[in-house]
Amino acid sequence: MSSILNGERVYLRPLQESDSESFCVWYNDEQVTRYLGMKPLSGEKAKAAFNQMLSDPDGVYFGIIKKDEKRII
């Protein structure tokens, strides 16, 4: 997928299936989820929540990618 916005060290692009593992880790982290207004989710529930975002026809979800590591942050 192509990027939407490009910066010097990061870029913004639509979420994709390969981002699932990172999101599952974040959704299971209490320090992250407290700022999302939710409780941590276990692996299967986190994966289901991520898949729901990807399949939402009305949703617009982006990831910030660190250029030097080519990973979502």
N, C-alpha and C positions, 0 to 999 in steps of 0.2 A: 504494500500500500504506500501511497505517496504521503509526504508530510504536508501538514497544513500551514504551520509556522516554523521558521527556522531561526535559531539563535546561534550565538557563537559556540556554546557548549551543549545545548539541548535543542530538541525539536518536538513538535506536537503532531501526533497522527491518530487516526481512529484506532480504537481498541481492536485487537485481533485475538484469535484463539490461543496463540502462543503466549499471551499475557496471563493466561489462567493461573499458572503456578504461582506467580508473584502475587496476584490478587488473593489467592487462597491463603497465603502466608499472612498478608496484611489483614484479611478478614478474621483471622484467628488471633490477632494481636490486640490485647485490651487497650494498649496505649494508642493504637490507631483508631479502633472502633468507637472509643468514647467521644472522639471528635466528629464522628459520623452519626452520633445519636443512636447507636445500636450496641448490642452485646456481641462479643466475639462469636464467630460461627465455626463449627467443626468442619473438617475437610469436605464432606459430601454436601453440607448445606452451603458452604462457601462456593463450591463449584457450581451448584444449582443457581445461586444468586448471580454469579458471573455469567453463566449461560443465559439467564433471563435477561440480563442487560444486553448481551450480544443479539438476542433474538427480538428485542423490543423494537417494533417498527417505528415508534414515535420517539425513541430515545436517541440522544446524541452523546456519545461517550468517547473521550480522548485519553491518550496516555502521553506522558512526558518521557521522552527517551534521551538518555545521556549518550551523546555522540561517541565519546571515546570508549565507552564500554558496550555500546549498542544494547542497552537494557532499559526497561521501564523503571522509573523511579517514583 
